[in-house]
Amino acid sequence: MNKLQEFLRRAGTDLGIQVIAPFELTLENGKKLLVEALLPELGASKGMIVVGTYDDLRESSDELVRLGYGYSVLDEPLQNEDFDVETYVELFRDWGWGAENERRPDWME
């Protein structure tokens, strides 16, 4: 697990949301897409996919949106960077709540 995945998982734990890191998705053409993480409750109906570079999903971005996923490109945290949950609260608010059948957590307000 890399530092980005570790920080996303920690944010998920602290904020009470699910984070699957890493995450593998099989596309309609059978191609497997390995991404940094999936946050199923955020961003879009099937969740927000996180990648380290846009090149990781350049050929698949339209299909991901069509399938109901959002996506975001996040840099790996710096070696000396400390975890700050407020950074992730702001980021997740920007992505929005995508889990229609679940109550939004108070921190999303």
Buried (B, 14 or more C-beta within 10 A) or exposed (E): EEEBBEBBBBBBEEBEBBBBBBBEBEBEEEEEBEBBBBBBBBBBEBBBBBBBEEEBBEEBBEBBEEBEBBBBBBEBBEEEEEEEBEBBBEBBEEBEBBBEEEEEBEBBE
